[in-house]
């Protein structure tokens, strides 16, 4: 199978590409290698993939309509795993136009080219952020998600609606994956795992928002990649049980689905910090702060639909995942 992976130089993109290559698929990876965080880290991820003979990489911005049209015209893709996006809840408060550029215009280019060059399956990244102000937990795909609390979340909800419209109009089998707090080796420098590790090792304070009264459904990167591949192999069909008089957000009369991918075991932020301290052998200097705008108190994934569909749910223990990240972080920064 020939697969386009957008955002191949990203955290999840590298892992998904590697799994596809290891099982014998051909992967064309694209990324714009922007400077939202260190391009050197992105280049280092691509270097992990270059030994595979069936891997090709091109530097392309998904918001570049002409470049995307040329890419699809030159390759006969069987499937697309769309992971390229402007990430980060907090940055969306500072630079919303970057999210409109990548997450709205860029996503339009992806789905429009999927229409022009039909394929077996489009799998795209959504986010647990779409659950926004919801307080009912665990978060289920059956829940209404019409109350985002950040512009980033709004763009991800928009992606789900856009993909659904194309699935309805043109029959493009599409699946959106709501990722829950992904972490692990090769992770992003703007995420808590990296920020806390860096600060603790440098004897700097860590910022603990909402005075530590937060819960997150930390999901290890290997589980995320495995879930993506399993979903990719199961294109959705129209749901015969869909009732337009009482529409269920989790199913559709179009070949479109959304799934949660989370560890389904929310962890208190203080527990996360304590575990990280133990793995580092150092105590954190905690700076307690108020809740941040755009943030949520808890994330907690109901993964029953994912398990029923592809016989898989993430289950890597948090301590094991943190130990692996710390080991990688020290090696990457030549601290070990």
RAKALIN-V61458 format. One record per residue. RES is the residue in three letters. D_FIRST is the distance of its C-alpha to the first C-alpha in Angstrom with 1 decimal. Layout:
# RAKALIN-V61458
res=RES d_first=D_FIRST
res=RES d_first=D_FIRST
This chain:
# RAKALIN-V61458
res=UNK d_first=0.0
res=UNK d_first=3.8
res=UNK d_first=6.2
res=UNK d_first=10.0
res=UNK d_first=12.3
res=UNK d_first=15.8
res=UNK d_first=18.6
res=UNK d_first=16.8
res=UNK d_first=20.3
res=UNK d_first=21.5
res=UNK d_first=22.3
res=UNK d_first=19.5
res=UNK d_first=17.0
res=UNK d_first=17.5
res=UNK d_first=17.2
res=UNK d_first=14.0
res=UNK d_first=12.4
res=UNK d_first=14.0
res=UNK d_first=12.8
res=UNK d_first=9.1
res=UNK d_first=10.1
res=UNK d_first=12.4
res=UNK d_first=10.1
res=UNK d_first=8.2
res=UNK d_first=5.1
res=UNK d_first=6.1
res=UNK d_first=8.4
res=UNK d_first=11.0
res=UNK d_first=13.9
res=UNK d_first=17.0
res=UNK d_first=20.4
res=UNK d_first=23.9
res=UNK d_first=25.5
res=UNK d_first=28.5
res=UNK d_first=31.6
res=UNK d_first=31.6
res=UNK d_first=31.6
res=UNK d_first=31.5
res=UNK d_first=29.0
res=UNK d_first=29.7
res=UNK d_first=28.0
res=UNK d_first=24.9
res=UNK d_first=25.0
res=UNK d_first=25.5
res=UNK d_first=22.3
res=UNK d_first=20.3
res=UNK d_first=22.1
res=UNK d_first=20.6
res=UNK d_first=17.1
res=UNK d_first=18.2
res=UNK d_first=18.7
res=UNK d_first=15.0
res=UNK d_first=14.4
res=UNK d_first=10.7
res=UNK d_first=12.2
res=UNK d_first=14.0
res=UNK d_first=16.5
res=UNK d_first=18.6
res=UNK d_first=21.7
res=UNK d_first=21.6
res=UNK d_first=23.6
res=UNK d_first=21.8
res=UNK d_first=25.3
res=UNK d_first=25.4
res=UNK d_first=24.7
res=UNK d_first=24.8
res=UNK d_first=22.5
res=UNK d_first=19.9
res=UNK d_first=20.3
res=UNK d_first=20.0
res=UNK d_first=16.8
res=UNK d_first=15.1
res=UNK d_first=16.9
res=UNK d_first=15.7
res=UNK d_first=12.0
res=UNK d_first=10.0
res=UNK d_first=8.0
res=UNK d_first=6.0
res=UNK d_first=7.6
res=UNK d_first=10.5
res=UNK d_first=12.3
res=UNK d_first=15.7
res=UNK d_first=18.1
res=UNK d_first=20.3
res=UNK d_first=23.8
res=UNK d_first=27.4
res=UNK d_first=28.1
res=UNK d_first=31.4
res=UNK d_first=34.1
res=UNK d_first=37.0
res=UNK d_first=35.9
res=UNK d_first=35.4
res=UNK d_first=39.2
res=UNK d_first=39.8
res=UNK d_first=37.3
res=UNK d_first=36.0
res=UNK d_first=35.2
res=UNK d_first=32.4
res=UNK d_first=30.8
res=UNK d_first=31.4
res=UNK d_first=29.8
res=UNK d_first=26.5
res=UNK d_first=26.2
res=UNK d_first=27.5
res=UNK d_first=27.2
res=UNK d_first=23.9
res=UNK d_first=22.4
res=UNK d_first=23.7
res=UNK d_first=22.0
res=UNK d_first=18.6
res=UNK d_first=19.2
res=UNK d_first=20.9
res=UNK d_first=18.1
res=UNK d_first=15.8
res=UNK d_first=18.6
res=UNK d_first=18.8
res=UNK d_first=15.2
res=UNK d_first=14.1
res=UNK d_first=10.8
res=UNK d_first=10.0
res=UNK d_first=11.3
res=UNK d_first=13.2
res=UNK d_first=14.4
res=UNK d_first=17.4
res=UNK d_first=20.1
res=UNK d_first=23.5
res=UNK d_first=26.3
res=UNK d_first=29.1
res=UNK d_first=31.4
res=UNK d_first=31.1
res=UNK d_first=33.5
res=UNK d_first=36.1
res=UNK d_first=39.6
res=UNK d_first=38.8
res=UNK d_first=40.9
res=UNK d_first=39.9
res=UNK d_first=37.8
res=UNK d_first=35.3
res=UNK d_first=33.3
res=UNK d_first=31.6
res=UNK d_first=29.1
res=UNK d_first=32.0
res=UNK d_first=34.2
res=UNK d_first=35.2
res=UNK d_first=33.9
res=UNK d_first=36.1
res=UNK d_first=38.1
res=UNK d_first=36.2
res=UNK d_first=38.4
res=UNK d_first=36.7
res=UNK d_first=35.2
res=UNK d_first=31.9
res=UNK d_first=31.8
res=UNK d_first=32.6
res=UNK d_first=29.7
res=UNK d_first=27.3
res=UNK d_first=29.0
res=UNK d_first=28.8
res=UNK d_first=25.0
res=UNK d_first=24.8
res=UNK d_first=27.2
res=UNK d_first=25.4
res=UNK d_first=22.0
res=UNK d_first=24.0
res=UNK d_first=25.8
res=UNK d_first=22.7
res=UNK d_first=21.3
res=UNK d_first=24.8
res=UNK d_first=25.3
res=UNK d_first=22.0
res=UNK d_first=20.2
res=UNK d_first=17.3
res=UNK d_first=16.0
res=UNK d_first=16.9
res=UNK d_first=17.7
res=UNK d_first=20.1
res=UNK d_first=20.7
res=UNK d_first=24.3
res=UNK d_first=24.4
res=UNK d_first=27.7
res=UNK d_first=29.3
res=UNK d_first=26.5
res=UNK d_first=28.0
res=UNK d_first=27.5
res=UNK d_first=27.2
res=UNK d_first=26.0
res=UNK d_first=27.2
res=UNK d_first=28.8
res=UNK d_first=32.4
res=UNK d_first=33.5
res=UNK d_first=32.8
res=UNK d_first=35.6
res=UNK d_first=34.3
res=UNK d_first=34.4
res=UNK d_first=37.5
res=UNK d_first=39.5
res=UNK d_first=38.7
res=UNK d_first=39.6
res=UNK d_first=42.8
res=UNK d_first=44.0
res=UNK d_first=43.5
res=UNK d_first=45.5
res=UNK d_first=48.2
res=UNK d_first=47.5
res=UNK d_first=47.7
res=UNK d_first=44.6
res=UNK d_first=44.7
res=UNK d_first=44.7
res=UNK d_first=44.5
res=UNK d_first=46.3
res=UNK d_first=48.3
res=UNK d_first=45.5
res=UNK d_first=45.4
res=UNK d_first=41.7
res=UNK d_first=39.0
res=UNK d_first=35.3
res=UNK d_first=32.4
res=UNK d_first=31.0
res=UNK d_first=27.4
res=UNK d_first=26.0
res=UNK d_first=23.0
res=UNK d_first=21.2
res=UNK d_first=21.7
res=UNK d_first=20.3
res=UNK d_first=17.1
res=UNK d_first=16.8
res=UNK d_first=17.6
res=UNK d_first=15.1
res=UNK d_first=12.1
res=UNK d_first=14.0
res=UNK d_first=14.6
res=UNK d_first=11.0
res=UNK d_first=10.3
res=UNK d_first=13.6
res=UNK d_first=13.8
res=UNK d_first=17.6
res=UNK d_first=19.9
res=UNK d_first=23.4
res=UNK d_first=25.9
res=UNK d_first=28.6
res=UNK d_first=31.0
res=UNK d_first=31.0
res=UNK d_first=34.7
res=UNK d_first=35.3
res=UNK d_first=38.9
res=UNK d_first=37.9
res=UNK d_first=34.5
res=UNK d_first=32.6
res=UNK d_first=30.6
res=UNK d_first=28.0
res=UNK d_first=27.0
res=UNK d_first=26.8
res=UNK d_first=27.1
res=UNK d_first=24.1
res=UNK d_first=20.5
res=UNK d_first=20.9
res=UNK d_first=21.6
res=UNK d_first=22.8
res=UNK d_first=22.9
res=UNK d_first=25.0
res=UNK d_first=23.7
res=UNK d_first=26.8
res=UNK d_first=28.8
res=UNK d_first=31.2
res=UNK d_first=34.1
res=UNK d_first=35.9
res=UNK d_first=37.9
res=UNK d_first=41.0
res=UNK d_first=40.8
res=UNK d_first=43.9
res=UNK d_first=42.2
res=UNK d_first=39.2
res=UNK d_first=41.6
res=UNK d_first=43.6
res=UNK d_first=40.7
res=UNK d_first=39.6
res=UNK d_first=43.2
res=UNK d_first=43.3
res=UNK d_first=40.2
res=UNK d_first=41.6
res=UNK d_first=45.1
res=UNK d_first=46.6
res=UNK d_first=48.0
res=UNK d_first=46.9
res=UNK d_first=49.4
res=UNK d_first=48.5
res=UNK d_first=49.4
res=UNK d_first=49.5
res=UNK d_first=48.8
res=UNK d_first=48.6
res=UNK d_first=45.5
res=UNK d_first=43.4
res=UNK d_first=42.8
res=UNK d_first=39.4
res=UNK d_first=39.0
res=UNK d_first=39.0
res=UNK d_first=40.9
res=UNK d_first=38.2
res=UNK d_first=34.6
res=UNK d_first=33.7
res=UNK d_first=30.5
res=UNK d_first=30.7
res=UNK d_first=27.3
res=UNK d_first=28.2
res=UNK d_first=25.8
res=UNK d_first=22.8
res=UNK d_first=24.1
res=UNK d_first=24.6
res=UNK d_first=21.1
res=UNK d_first=18.9
res=UNK d_first=21.7
res=UNK d_first=21.8
res=UNK d_first=24.2
res=UNK d_first=25.0
res=UNK d_first=28.1
res=UNK d_first=28.5
res=UNK d_first=32.2
res=UNK d_first=33.4
res=UNK d_first=35.6
res=UNK d_first=32.8
res=UNK d_first=30.6
res=UNK d_first=33.5
res=UNK d_first=34.5
res=UNK d_first=31.1
res=UNK d_first=31.2
res=UNK d_first=34.8
res=UNK d_first=34.0
res=UNK d_first=31.2
res=UNK d_first=33.4
res=UNK d_first=36.2
res=UNK d_first=34.2
res=UNK d_first=32.5
res=UNK d_first=36.0
res=UNK d_first=37.6
res=UNK d_first=39.9
res=UNK d_first=39.5
